[in-house]
Every structure is written in structure tokens, then in C-alpha cells.
Amino acid sequence: MQAQSQEILQPSQSNDANELARRLRSQFSGRITGELHLPARPGRFRALPVELDPRLHQALKLKGIEQLYSHQRQAWESAARGEHLVIVTPTASGKTLCYNLPVLDAVLQRRAKALYLFPTKALSQDQVAEISDLNRLAELGVRVFTFDGDTPGDARKAVRTRGDIVVTNPDMLHQGILPHHTKWAQFFEGLRFVVIDEMHSYRGVFGSHMANLLRRLRRICRFYGVAPQFILCSATIANPGELASQLIGDTVTTLAESGAPQGEKRLLLWNPPVVNADLGFRASARSQTLTVARQAMRMGLRCIIFARSRLMVEVLTKYLKDKFDRDPGRPTRVAAYRGGYLPSARRATENRLRQGVVDCVISTSALELGVDIGALDVCLLSGYPGSIAGTWQRLGRAGRRNRPSLGVLVGSSQPLDQYIVRNPDFFLGASPEHARIAPDQLLILLDHIRCAAFELPFRQGESFGGGESLEEFLCYLEEEGVLHLENETWHWMADSYPASSVSLRSVAEGNFVVIDTTTGGQRIIAEVDYSGAPMTIHQGAIYMIQSTPYQVERLDWVGRKAFVTRTRADYYTDAIDYTRLKILEEFDSAGSICAATALGEVHLVQRVTGYKKIRYYTHENVGFGKINLPDLEMHTTAVWWRVAPETLAQAFPNRQQALDGFLGAAYAMHHVAALQTMAEPRDIGRAVGDGGSGWFARVETNGRGVMHNSEGEPLSPDAQQRFQPTLFLYDDYPGGVGLSQPLFEGRVRLVSAAAELISGCDCRFGCPACIGPILASDERRGHSAKEAAQSVLVLLNVG
Amino acid sequence: MSVKRRLAALNRQLPESPFERPGLALRIQRLRATPHRAARNPDGDEKRLRRALQGVEIADGVILIERRIASGSMHGSRSLGKVESLNDLFPDAIKLLPERLLFLDTETTGLCGGSGTLAFLVGMARLEREDLIVRQYLLTRFGGEQAMLNAVATSVRASDVLVSYNGKSFDLPLLEARNIMADVKSPLGSISHLDLLFPVRRAFSRRWEDCRLARVERLLLGFHRHNDLPGAEAPAAWFDWIQQGDDARLPLVCRHNRSDLLSLALLLPLLPEVYRNPGLYGADVSSVARLHLKAGREELALQLLLREKSNLEQAGLALLAGLLKRSGQLRGARAIWKTLAAGGDQAARVRLAKHYEHDLSDYARALDCADGLCESDEKQRRCSRLRHKLGEIDRQSRFEYG
């Protein structure tokens, strides 16, 4: 909570973000494809409520808060009416006061208790520091405790029995609190408020888990005879009210109009220049980002750079450190921040950011949440973050304190990026995405019913959320032998603790730790999640931390450990993976004898086969390595397109061309699909294969499509008896999270939008912005992959 | 498609299913058991079980098994002695009436705790003159839990002190959780509680690999269990009964629980003896002495340490030296410090230096000792002070600058 009674709009300084924008415009006018200017906006204020507890009144006064922003007052009134509410306002608009006011008031006046849920531990700690500050100022005597994995055993009892406000995260609620609810009986009996901040982060799989976790929480609350009020906060998304009510299973009042003042903001859309017109190659987003970042830093502006991958964070950090942190005697100006660093290292970077001693931080999405990092002038996005909401959220990181700020969105050569920077009106005018969750996703629901049954026996006739029949699940679990039905009640019946085997964040268990053995000892230096491990810490990989390269000497898959040593390698590594799908069941289909689209269930195998070594600065390929790791397997839902072999034979002079066409079409469709479902590209997977386990295809480094058998050996398309390539788009999550269904329904629009993307592209033979990277020249290939992809799309457009 | 079939399809191919998939044996057993289950006759089963256990049904789903164990028929090499003052063990021990002690031990459906774990067997025992009266409440159905918990609460109300082994962190929290779940009001949370694990740990944790009750029985009570059902198998024994009416292992669980209670009752009077004569029982003398010291029994602590002096390790010797000094036996203390200092013990060198300096005013010896200390500011200060006292400062500076 910042002092917000007086607004000082600083006069434009010669070296502020507006000046940077002016310089960029004059030097690089050809690269700026769009611009958005938001003038500074004054705040709207309302008086503090008269009924506010006088002690709280005093505390606010001591903090310099004499009046409220209009939305804070609205939140107070809504909470007073006993409504569940969700507050959707920009970063730094004082949203924490929206919930702290009613909660603190209730604690002071009614000895109420409150539970605060933040998606991460870091955010919890910020929050406690903030309330403690208020507490200290006016000696409110409100007891605020964090409860997470770091809370020492002997302090836990005090938290449970004496805490007025307990701040925790979903994982701890799931594994540490609900399964031991009896120890928290006193707390639950007094529980009046549940605060859920950063609601927008509860989408997709995590959100579906969260909705079920809250079903469990409300069930426990009912047991203790309470029905707490929920106050949620969210960054801008299209459907905050809908998401909130899905999460908490009740109606919710939405407050979306901020009364907070806002500094002047400017956003530039930036397309890197074309460097090879034939291949449609543009300069990389990385190089463009560096150009702008260097200029900003030379002007003394503080900036944040968001990169899309952890690898790119490290590469960018190295380049900027090479430039600005060459003198080892001086404190570093550049820092990297991403998931996978140890919490202590991240806290240290956050502190240095707040103190203003870091001039440039390079981060993955890890910093888009509300971790307090102080005032920044410039936000650079190296590549489109994948969603409109995510873009605005990251841009919101700059200009928090009423100074002019500048955001630059640098498009990469990915189709989605190109679409965005080439059609500025689309992006600047588009509404943000819907956050979707599927609380009744079968496996997720089952996991939580299992946990709920452990917490309290289910009684016949009870319900758990909406859609599915609870009784069917309970019978299933009874047959599995974990529940026992007696006298209309299902009792837990196993020597186990189900929450420990359910992770809210992913499917498979077990993060990997990265262990440095350089100096002979063993020191844990990072963590990598299960799904990221095959790609990033396979044997031979170069794994980077704060741009220091480590080489992975050995990966202990079973023990979840990667042993690394420091290295001086002048290259980094990029893993190659492939995906094989087998159709299990068709739910629905459309089309004709010649070509058809279908929706159904598939079995998927993912394998990481090898990796490329890529030299710094030149980005040339300097070697390959093989990787031997277990396959990842899952069942999921998919949409697929196939063309009858005869039709295909008529349309293409040879099978190789058809194959290249399918691979190119898949690439374009994948990106359009992400845009259409408002999902991030990584939520959807794509593959081309025969739909059985005969063969699958991928684009080799020479840009040519190659068929492989299940052992990974190359096959010739012409050697196949029957050649029927199938193009798959699938939900990249076991059991699916509901993306394939809308894709199937929107199939006509999807195929035609992909065709438009390709025909509208300036390249001649295909490029990363339409059908994917093409390395082999058209002459060597003997045909145009771009045309082949277009032909395939014509065939697929079957309705 | 039914939920079951959809789940089966999804689960079949999942990598390393995070669910607790039962072992093959259990799955086969379960398959075999299915026809039995259909033919089950719960009432008949329970009657058979009551006969096997020689118990009576006190409420729906609860069997009470009562046994009197006469003092003469004790297991192992010990017998129920008189429970004398326990002040030595529990510094704040209340005046204990032996017949108001309640020994308690539970068998549960799991060892990980959490609200889904319940106690299916609660064993309680009390002393009646020289005999031990054991009462065990066994659940034959989930539905009996409330009645069982009420019976436990009644017994607890009739007692002054609970005695358990690891009950503070396991049995009691579990029972309290179940009381809340079943809405049973119980004095469990407020009754005095002697958890014998703590004194055993204090005396033996550095002597034994672990402090489990089984080890206590072997090494202190001279008792070896035969054909005992391992505690870890108790959950499965009860699940077999609930799911299949298979009561084969339940009598073994009850016997195991009775043995635990008996051991508790034997251990309680033995522990004060152990604390009076730790050396005799292979206990950690210095740790025991430290407890006596803390409780203000300095004389006793000193006696113990002196008696076991030849067996003491470094920390014990240091403690002994400190006590000797405090009681004015400076020579004895000095002798120990000298031995320790010779072995490189820094703390002992400091003590010795102080002793020479303050008690004996022998600055030369004190400096000798201080010189052997590791480099530190404190050492510098000590040495320069001693040199000053020795009047060496002047001489040395003349030597250096002159």
C-alpha cells in the first residue's frame, strides 16, 4: 500500500521513457509497426467509510492514507453486504487495500479469522510484510502469520491457534492444512474471509485443481459450521466474474473499474527487419531486444525484459552482462530471474530490485505476478508472451509510480508474433483472453475426491461440485479398495495420505534437483520440474544459471538428480523431441470420403532423441548429441485431419511433397489454434503421423520432412503400402483440458485462418512466420513447401 | 461412457501413476475375496470374532476385551514393581497415585496421520494392587467409533495421568482429531501425560540405534516377543476384517497391543532406577546427570559422574570438572581439565587458564594454557592481559624496540 492521497505527476525529464520512445521512433521508424499512447489519468477518490474501526482509521492515517480510491470504497461496500467479490484492476492500483480493509476491520471488531491464498510463497511473504507494517504503525495487534513449507515445526501450533490472518499458498492448503483440519478446528470455526489474490494465475490445469481445492475447503468449512466470504483479485482477463464463480462455486460481484491514477504509458509494436527476403528471415527478437535494452540502460532507465524461455533468459543475460557487467570490481547492474533458481537467490534479486541497485532484470513469466520489485521505466517483451492478458500484465511492470513508461513488444519470427506485429489494430483493439478451467476434468476431479474423502467421510447424497456424479466416483474408489461404504457413508480405508501424491501444478511427481559437483562436493544449485527435465538437463546439456554455463555430466532419472560441472563452453544446447500419437477412440467426425476431421481420444508418446549445440553470437550448429531417456506417455483428447490416399495422390506429384505440406500446414494451424482458443501455444501440441503407431514425421534440420518408425529410424514415404498422413492438434495434458472440443467445432475457421496466414506472408518458399523454418532452398527441395502446405489446407477445408 | 471406464482408459497408460497401486498379491487376494464378500454374514462374523477374542460387545461395532495380568506372570525379567516417585524423570511430576495412572496405546489404520487415519483399537491399562487390568476397545465397524471414543473419554476422566510411548506426537493428536470428527467431548487435551519416549531418548539416544519400544523391551526389560505381528501390519489386518470379514490377524493385533501396554507398565517403575544408576543400564551418564542438574539435584549428578568417571566421554568429563569446581574440589577439576586440554580441548584450556589465573594466581601457567588456544580476539585479550600481569610487556617492548 503506497501513500495515495497526493498525486505528483512528475514533469517530463529529458531522459525519461518518452525520450527513449522518441529516439527509437526516429532511428527505427521502419521497425515500429504500431503505437499506443495512454495519457496520464487522475485518480477518483472517495472518503473512508465512517463505520471503519477507529484503530484502523488511525493506522491508515499514519500511512498517509486519508481517502480511498473509488474501487476500494466499492469493495468495502460490497464486502459489507456479505457478497463474494472479485476485484479486477491494474498493477499498483491499491487492490490489497480492497481486501485488507474489510478483513482487518472484521478481525478488530469481531475477532474474525481470515485465510489469504497466494499462488507463490514469495507473494505471501510480501503480503505479511505489508500488513505487519500497518499493524506496527497503529499497534493494531492483529496476528498475521505465514504458513508454508518454511514455517518451523514448533511455530506451527501458534499459527494454527493464535493467527488472525493466515497467509499461505494452495499447495500448503492442499497438503498441510485440509488433511489436518482438526488441528485447525479453532481457526476454521472463526473463519469469515478467504482472500485469493492473483486469481488470473488459476487457469488451465492449475486453475482446475484450485477449483477442486476450494470445493474441499468449503466442505471443511461447512463441517465447522461456517460459510466464509471470498474476496478475489485478478489482473485483467475477459471473464473475471465467470472464473471467480467457477473457482468458488458461487455467485460473485465483479468490480472492474479502477479509481487509481495512472502515469503516461506508451507501447510500441516492433517487427525485426527482414535480413533474407528469399527465406523470409528476419533479425531475431533477441537482437532487437538487446538493441533497445542497451539504449535504455545507457540513458539510465531501469528496465525489465521478459523472455519466453528460461534458456532465452540466460542468453540475454549473458549478452547484457558481457556489455555492462564486465568490471568484476563493481556491483552488477544486470540480473536474471526465473523459476528454477533457488528461493533464496530469487529473494535476493527481488531485494536488489526494490533497492534500485539492479538496472535491468531479465525474467520469464515468473515476475509477471505481483512480487514487489519497485519502479521500472521500460518493459521489453522479447517475443509475444502468447496471450493478450499476459502481454498487458507484463507491460504493467513498468511505470508503477506515475512516471512515463514505455513498453516494447518485439515480435519473433513465430507466426503468432508476426500476426500480432503485422496487424497492430488486432492487438491494440483486442479484448484479453478468457481464463478457462475444467474443474470436472476426470483425473483432477478424482484426485480431489480422493483427498476430500480422506478429510471427511462422504455421505450418500452429498455433492462435490457440478457436473459429474459423485456417487460413481465413490463406487470406483470403493472398488479400488481405498473407500469403504458402511451405513450410507464412505470411509477412508487405506494406509496412505492421498494429498501427498497429488500435485496441483502438474501431473507427474518429482522435481529434479541440479547438483554442482565442480569443486568435488555436492551443492544443489537449481530445481527443474519433471516435464522440463528431458529437454533441459539431459546428459550433455548446457544448463545455465545467471548465464554461467554448467554441463550436465549425468542425469539420474530415478533419483531425480542432475550432476553438473562448471564449463567454459562457447555454445548452448537445444533438445530435439518428437511426438507419436495413436488414435484410440473417435467421439465425433465430419467431412467426406475424401477428407475428414475428427475429435477423439489418443495415446501419446513423447521422446527426446537428441540435442543440437549452438554457438553463441553466430548461432551456428556445432554438433549433435544423442539422448536416451524414458518416454513420456499419456492419454488425451485431440482433433485430427486426414485425407484419403487416393485424393492425396491426385493432389500431389509425390508423397514427399504431401508430407512437407502436412508438416507446414500443422505448423500454421497450431499457432492459429492457440490464438483461436485463447490458449498459449504450449497448451496445445501438434503432430503428423499415420494415426497408428506405424510412423510419425518431423521437420529435420535441413528443413525437409522425414518419416520415422517407432524406433526413430528414417523411412521412405514411397516405401509405404498405404500413405495417409494425419495431422493432430491435441490438449497437452493427460485427459485433456477441454481445448480440442472448441477446435473441432471451429474447424472451418481454423483451416481458413491458417490458409490466410500462409498466403498473407511475404516470404517466397515458407518461413518461420507461416509454415515453419525452411533451411533447404526451394531448388534443392524441388518444390515449394509453402505451396504444398496451401494445397493441404485446401484439401482439409472440408467442413 | 461410465466414469469408471473413462478413468480406466486414462489410468491405464499414465506414466508412473501417482496413485497407490496395490501390489499384485493384494490385488489377487482382493479378486479372490470378492465372492466371499457377497456371502458375508456380518453378524455371524462378529460373533465368531468376539468368541475368538473372548470379548463382549459394548455398543454397535465395538468389542471390549478385558484381561487381568497378575504380577507374578509378567513377561521378561521384570515384574510390576511399585511405582515410586517419578520426580527424577519428570521434573514437574505431580504426586502420583499408581491406581490413577492410565497406560494407553492405540493401533491405527495408518502411520502418516491426518484426519483420514483412525484408531481401530485403543488399549488402556491400569494398576490394581499388584495386577494390571487391561481394557481394549476394538472397532468392528466404522460406525462404532463414537461409542469407542466415548468409552476412552470416560476412562481418561477417571484417571490423573496418561502414560504412553510416543503418545504425545502420535496417539493423542490422532485421538483428538477423531474426537473432533465424531463430535466427542474428551478431556484428552488437558490431562497430564507422561510420554516415556522422552526419558528413554534422553538416556539412550546416543547409546542405541533407535529408541523404539521393541529395543526397550530387549535391552531394558529382557523381553523378546515371539510371533509378534509387526505394528506396520496392523492396518492391513483390520482392513482384511472390514473388507472381507477375515479376522485371522486381529487376535494377533490385540496381543501386540497388550504387550505394548504391559511393557509400558514395566518400564515406568524401571526408569527411575535407570536414572539413579545409569551406568548399570548402559545409559548415557552425562545426559542423565544433566537432567538431575537441571532439576536442582547437583549432589546426585556429581555422584553419578564420579562413579562413572572412567567411562565418561569428553562432554561428561567437562561437566564433572565444572561440578567439582563448583563444589570446591579444585584439584579434581584441574586434573580433568589437564587431561582434556592435553587432548586438544579448547574449552578445557580456557577453563584451565582461568583457573590458574583467578584461583591460583599462577600467571605463567595460565599464559602457557592460553598460548595453546586457537587464534581469536579473545585469546589475544587473555594473553596480553596475562603478559601484563606478568610484567612482561615492558621487558618485551624493550627487547623489540631497544
Interface residues (C-beta under 8 A of the other chain):
Chain A: P179 H180 H181 T182 K183 A185 L442 L443 L446 A453 F454 E455 L456 P457 E468 S469 E472 F473 C475 Y476 E479 E480 G481 V482 H484 E486 N487 T489 H491 W492 M493 A494 D495 S496 Y497 P498 A499 S500 S501 V502 S503 V507 A508 E509 L584 E585 E601 H603 P630 D631 L632 E633 M634 H635 P734 G735
Chain B: S2 V3 K4 R6 L7 A9 L10 N11 R12 Q13 L14 P15 E16 P18 F19 E20 P22 L26 R30 T109 G110 L111 C112 G113 G114 S115 G116 T117 R141 F142 G143 P173 E176 A177 R178 I180 M181 P235 A236 F239 I242 Q243
